[in-house]
Amino acid sequence: MAHQDYSNPTNEVHQVQLPKFEKSEDSSLPGFTKEVPLRSIVKRHGSNIMIEYEWSVLGGEEIRISMATCRKDSNLDKVHKIRIKDGEEVGYFRVDSTTYIIRKTSESIAKELMKTTGKIKASVLEVVGFLKTVQGNFYTISKLEEDAWSMDPRTGLKNFSLERMSEGEKRRFTDLVIDELLKLYRQGYALRNFSISDVIVTRKKVVLGNMAPLAKVATGKRVDGFLGNLKAMVKAGVAYREDITYGLALSMEAMKKEYASWSRDNGLEEKGQLEVLESLETRVLN
């Protein structure tokens, strides 16, 4: 039996010595192999926990977790190895009925997203933790506890495609995505390198699923970021001229200060609203 040494107790750190298991069948965690680390060290910091794992073998292609930081309620304290090739950009695993999506990023971005995404007043996929692999790669961890669909099969969610949407469904989908993007920009954020394939659809809403490109931007730069997002939607074949006109008109009303700054920077300060709108349409559609 594993033995816990309490001779020098501490409230911050406790160390768990795991037993060496013999080969046996275990279906309780189908997303993980039966290999286990030598030991784990758990540290508690407010509402978060940090777990460090020590491995006897560091090789292999699949992700072995060296360190993970997550919220206490994220149910990730027993996750130590994931059947995804270490270094892949996107992957998923499941614990019970919950799907966890991981995305490769840097340590600094992972830490910032864990602090930020839960405070954003928009439909975004919250980052509930991050991990470092034994090979030194960092991944954000997000979770979904409801039925959801995605165009990216790497997320492990049910699949949907734009080709199967009717024109009415596609227009509604586009409007919802534009609305969520605008909520981000009104709070001073930009979503760079936006891809429509990162959007997740649940039974009630659309969710911006990839927060890695999220960045705080100056007032005058928010319009350029939004125009870039609209351009990506046109390129993906989900948005047409009427959708862009609607999105731009909506954004001009929602971000008056931002558009005033953008117009000054682009020599359009003396132009009327209709001329500015036409100039914006040209930039997005061409």
N, C-alpha and C positions, 0 to 999 in steps of 0.2 A: 504493500500500500504506500502511496505517496506520503511523505512526511513533511510537515510544515514546522519550521524552526521559529518558535516564538520567544526565544531567549533575549532577543533585542527588538522589541516591537516598535513599529512606527505607523503613524497615521497616513503617511504619504505613499509608502511603497510596501508591497508585500510580494514575496517570491514564491512561485509554485513549482515544485519539482514533479514533472509528469512521469508516470510509469512507462516502462518499455512494453508495448503491447505485442503479443504474438499475432501472427497473421490470422485474421478472422473476417467474417462478412459483417458489414455495417452499412445499413441503408438510411441511417438517420440524417446524414448530410450528403445527399447524392451529388452535390457540386464539388466535392473535395475528395482528394485521395485519402488513403488510410495512414499515410505517413504523418508523424507528429514531430514537433520540435522537442529538443531536449528539455527546455524549460521556458517559462514565460514570466515576465515581470510586469505587474500592473501598477500604474500610477494614476491617481485621481486628481483632476484639476477642475474644481467647480462642477459644472454639468457635463464635463467631458472626461474620458478616460484615455490613457495612452498605454498600449501594450507593446512590449519588446519581446521578440522571440529569438532564442538561440538554437541554431541548427547544427547537427553533427555533419551533415552533408550539404554543401552549398551549390552543387552542380544541378543540372537538369534544366529543361526548357520551360517548365511550368512555373507560375508565380509562387514563390515562397515569400511570405511576409516577414520582413525584418522588424518593422515598426508600423503600428497603426494607431491613429488618433481618431476617435469618434465620439458621438454623443452617447450618454449612458443608456438611452432608450432605443438605440439603433440595432440592438440584438446582434452585434458583431464580435462579441468578446471571445467566441469560440472559433472564429475564422482565422486560419493560419496558412492555408494553401488553396489556390484557385486553379482550376483546370483551364487556364488561358496561357498562351505563350508569353513569357516575360518580354516586354517590349512592344506588344501589340498596342495599337492606338485606342481601341474601344473593345470592351468585353462585358460579360455579365455573369452573375451567379445567383443562385436562389437559396434562401433559408426559409423553410416552411413555405408559406404562400407569398412571400415577399421577394420581389425581383430587385437586385442591386446592379446598377450600371456603373462601370468604372471607365475613366478616361485618363489617358496618359497626359501629364502636364509637368510643371516644375514645382519645386517645394514651395516657393514663395507664392505662386498663384494658388496652389492647393490650400494653403493656410488662409489666404485672403478670401477665397470663395467660401470656405467653411464659416468665416465670420460674417460675410456679407449676404449670401443668397437668402438666408432665412429672414432678413430684414427688408427685402425688396417687395414692394407692393405691386407685383405683377405675377402672372402665372409662369413661374420658372421652376425647373427641377432643382430642388434644394440639395446642396452638398452637405451630407451628414457626417462626413469623415474623409480621411485620406490615408494612404498607406505608402510605405517604402518597401521595395522588394530587395532581396539579397543581392540582386545585380545593380541596385542603386537607382532604379526607376521609381518615379512617383506617380500615383494615380488618385484622382478624386473618387469618392464613393457617393452615389445618390441612390435613393430607393423609391420604389413604387409599390403601393399596397392595394392597387385597384386594377381593373381591366384596362389595358391600354394598347394602342397600336402605334407602329413606327414604320417608316420606310427603310430604316437601317436594320438589317437582320442581325447585326452584331450586338444589338441591345437585348436580344432574347424576347422581345415583345411580339405580339401578333402583327402580321404584316398588312400594310395597305399601300396602294399605289395611286398616283395621280391619274393614270390611264383608266382606272376603273371608276373614277368619279364622274358624275354628270356635270354639266356646265354650272348648274345651280349649286351643287355641292362644292365644286371647286371655288366658286365665287364666295360662298359663305366661309369656307376654309381660309381663303385669302384675307377676307375682312377680319376674321378673328386673329390671325397672325399679325396683321398690321396693327390692330388694337393693342395687342400685348407688347409689341415692339415700341409703340408710342409711350406706353406706360414706363418702360425702361428709360427712354430718352428724357421724359419729363422729370425723372428723378436724377438726371445728370449722368446716366450711363450710356455707353454705346456697346453694341454687340458686333464686333469686328469679325470678318470672315464668316458671316452668317450663311448657313446652308439650310434649305428647306427640308432636307433629309434629317436634320436634327430635331425637327418638330415632332412632338409626341401628342397623340390624340387620346383622350379619355372619353367616357360617356357624357361628361358634362362640359369639357373645355379643351382647348389646345394648350400645350405646355412647351415653352422654349427649353429644349432638353440639353443643350450644350452651353454651359456657362463659362467654359475655359476662355473664350475670346472677350469676356466681359471686361470693360474698362471704364474708369471715371474719365470724362472728357470735358474740356472747356466749353463754354456756351457756344462760341462760334463754330466749333467742330462737330456739334451734335447733328446739324443738318446734313453735313457730308456723310456722316455715319449712317443716317437714316436713308439717304439717297442710295448709298451702297447696298443696303439691305433690300430696297425695292428693286434695284438692278439685278440682284441675285435671284429674286423671285421671278422676274421677267425671263431671265436666262434659263431658269428651271422649267418654264412653260406653265407656271401656275397663275401668273398675273398678266393681264392685257392692258391696253391703253386706258380703258374705262376704270379698271381697278387702280391703276396708278394715279389717274386724275382724282379719284375719290380719296385715295390714301394721302396724296399731297395736300388736297384741300383740307382734309381732317387735321393733318399735321401742322399746317399753317395757322389754323385756329388754336390748336393745343400748345404750340411752341412759338408764340408771337415774338417773344424776346429773342429767341434763338434765330428766327428768320430775319429779324431786323438786323442782328449782328452779321448774319451770313450775307444779306443784301449789301451792306456797307462794304464788306470784304471783297465782294465780287462786282462792285460797280453798278449795282442795280437799285441803289437807294432811292433814286428819283423815278423809278419805273412804277407803274400801277400794279395792283395785285394780279390782274389777269396776265400782264406781260411777264411778271415774275413766275407765275404758275406755268406759262408756256415754256419759259427758259428751263424750269425744273423738269418738266416733262421731257424735253429734248435731251437733257443730261442723263435721265434714267433710261430712255428708250433707245438711245443711239450708242 
